[in-house]
Amino acid sequence: MQTVNIHEAKTHLSRLEDEAAKGNVFIIAKAGKPMVKVLPLSGEETDTTKKLGFMSGEIEVPDDFDSLGATEITALFDRLLLAQARTEGMILLTVDASVSQYKESALTLTS
């Protein structure tokens, strides 16, 4: 594959364009480093959109995927809610018994 420096590419752009259209791929380099690969466009547009299911059978999603980390997420949310209540000088009233560990900011109702 031919490598052309950027100055030569500017000078001979028409000729290089014709070469690329004929299928002769080349690289444009700047200071010796490859920067651009020039190749002809095909007659038809290629579809580069991602397809659903392209990894079908290659990975396995666990049955409990939707509930993974639910306990941790709930605990983080509870701590955030309690921190907000504490910051605003409020007491949180809840029926969630797991919040009772934060006694100074939450009152838990029991039925």
C-alpha positions in Angstrom: 0.0 0.0 0.0 1.4 3.4 -1.0 2.1 6.1 1.6 2.0 9.7 0.5 3.0 12.7 2.7 0.5 15.4 3.2 2.3 18.0 1.0 2.4 15.5 -1.9 -1.3 14.7 -1.4 -2.2 18.4 -1.6 -0.1 18.8 -4.7 -1.4 15.8 -6.5 -4.9 15.5 -5.2 -6.6 15.0 -8.5 -4.2 12.2 -9.5 -4.5 10.5 -6.1 -8.3 10.8 -6.3 -8.3 9.0 -9.6 -6.1 6.2 -8.3 -8.3 5.7 -5.2 -11.4 5.6 -7.5 -9.7 2.7 -9.4 -9.3 0.8 -6.2 -5.7 1.8 -5.3 -5.9 2.4 -1.6 -3.2 4.7 -0.1 -2.3 6.3 3.2 -1.7 10.0 3.8 1.0 10.6 6.4 2.0 13.7 8.3 5.6 13.9 9.6 5.9 10.2 8.8 2.8 9.2 10.9 -0.1 7.6 9.1 -3.1 9.9 9.4 -5.7 8.9 6.8 -6.4 5.9 4.7 -8.0 6.7 1.4 -10.1 4.1 -0.4 -12.9 4.2 -2.9 -16.6 4.3 -1.9 -18.5 1.4 -3.0 -21.5 1.9 -5.3 -23.9 1.1 -2.5 -24.0 2.6 0.9 -22.9 0.1 3.6 -25.2 -0.1 6.6 -23.2 0.5 9.7 -26.1 0.6 12.2 -26.0 -1.8 15.0 -28.4 -4.8 14.8 -30.4 -6.1 17.7 -29.5 -9.7 18.5 -26.1 -9.6 16.9 -24.6 -11.4 19.9 -27.4 -13.9 20.2 -26.1 -17.1 21.8 -22.8 -15.6 22.8 -23.8 -14.2 26.2 -26.3 -15.3 28.8 -28.4 -12.8 30.8 -29.3 -14.1 34.3 -33.0 -14.5 35.1 -32.7 -12.1 38.0 -31.0 -9.4 35.8 -33.7 -6.8 36.5 -33.3 -7.2 40.3 -29.5 -7.3 40.5 -28.3 -4.9 43.1 -31.8 -4.0 44.2 -31.0 -4.2 47.9 -27.9 -2.1 47.5 -29.7 0.5 45.4 -32.5 0.7 47.9 -30.0 1.1 50.8 -28.2 3.9 48.9 -31.5 5.7 48.1 -32.6 5.4 51.8 -29.3 6.9 53.0 -29.6 9.7 50.4 -33.2 10.4 51.5 -32.2 10.4 55.2 -29.3 12.7 54.5 -31.6 15.1 52.8 -34.0 15.0 55.7 -31.2 15.5 58.2 -29.8 18.5 56.2 -33.2 20.1 56.1 -33.9 19.4 59.8 -36.8 17.1 59.0 -37.8 13.7 60.4 -38.7 11.1 57.9 -41.8 9.1 58.6 -41.9 5.7 56.9 -43.3 2.2 57.0 -40.0 0.7 55.8 -38.5 -1.2 58.7 -35.0 -1.2 57.2 -34.8 2.5 57.7 -35.1 2.2 61.5 -31.4 1.8 61.8 -31.1 5.6 61.3 -33.1 6.4 64.5 -32.2 10.1 64.7 -33.7 11.0 61.3 -36.5 8.5 60.8 -39.6 7.3 62.5 -40.9 3.9 61.4 -44.6 3.1 61.5 -45.7 -0.4 62.3 -49.1 -1.8 61.4 
